């Protein structure tokens, strides 16, 4: 039976969990996630874990925050006065907003706190600073 190696396109089922067991993502039960090992389109440790696996083999891997979505950077968090936010937007915790940077590039931020006068906006990836666990099963090597 063949084993997965660098350059193979594979299909997997996975469940991604945080340290407290909360599931943050999972592959569709009917449609496995497909990628090519070595393309760099997914977390490197997840790619590396596939090497040497056989179809129907399962394993659990842990990925440190720095190797997943990086550390949570305080420089990417800003407190803004509510009067700086367009009047038609009423910020709520968890809401995503699109903002223009000084160079006119658009970024997505999450509202993490709202007071009577301000809102805290976080441009970090929602999983930044979090260690991740993946339960993976190799479905097939294409």
Residue pairs with C-beta under 8 A, 6 or more apart in sequence:
1 54
1 55
2 54
2 55
2 141
3 51
3 52
3 53
3 54
3 141
4 10
4 37
4 50
4 51
4 52
4 53
4 54
4 138
4 141
5 37
5 51
5 52
6 37
6 38
6 51
7 36
7 37
7 38
8 36
8 37
8 50
8 141
8 142
9 34
9 35
9 36
9 37
9 141
9 142
10 34
10 35
10 36
10 37
10 50
10 138
10 139
10 140
10 141
10 142
11 32
11 33
11 34
11 138
11 139
11 140
11 142
12 27
12 32
12 33
12 35
12 50
12 136
12 137
12 138
12 139
13 27
13 29
13 32
13 33
13 136
13 137
13 139
14 25
14 26
14 27
14 33
14 46
14 134
14 135
14 136
14 137
15 23
15 25
15 26
15 27
15 134
15 135
16 23
16 24
16 25
16 26
16 132
16 133
16 134
17 23
17 24
17 132
17 133
17 134
17 135
18 24
18 130
18 131
18 132
18 133
19 130
19 131
19 133
24 127
24 132
27 33
32 139
32 140
34 142
35 41
35 42
35 47
37 47
37 50
37 51
38 47
39 47
40 47
43 63
43 67
43 68
43 132
44 67
45 61
45 63
45 67
45 68
46 61
46 63
46 134
46 136
49 59
49 61
49 134
49 136
50 136
50 138
53 59
53 138
54 138
55 138
55 139
55 140
55 141
56 137
56 138
56 139
57 137
57 138
58 135
58 136
58 137
58 138
59 135
59 136
60 133
60 134
60 135
60 136
61 133
61 134
61 136
62 131
62 132
62 133
62 134
63 131
63 132
63 133
63 134
64 131
65 71
65 72
65 128
65 129
65 130
65 131
65 132
68 127
68 130
68 131
68 132
69 125
69 127
69 128
69 129
69 130
70 125
70 128
70 129
71 128
71 129
72 124
72 128
72 129
73 124
73 128
76 122
76 123
76 124
77 112
77 120
77 121
77 122
77 123
77 124
78 120
78 121
78 123
79 118
79 119
79 120
79 121
80 118
80 119
80 121
81 117
81 118
82 91
82 116
82 117
82 118
82 119
85 91
85 97
85 119
89 97
91 97
91 111
91 114
91 119
92 111
92 114
93 111
93 112
93 113
93 114
94 110
94 111
95 110
95 111
96 108
96 109
96 110
96 111
97 108
97 109
97 110
97 111
97 121
98 106
98 107
98 108
98 109
99 106
99 107
99 108
99 109
99 121
100 106
101 107
107 123
108 123
109 121
109 122
109 123
110 121
110 122
110 126
111 119
111 120
111 121
111 122
112 120
112 121
112 122
113 119
113 120
114 120
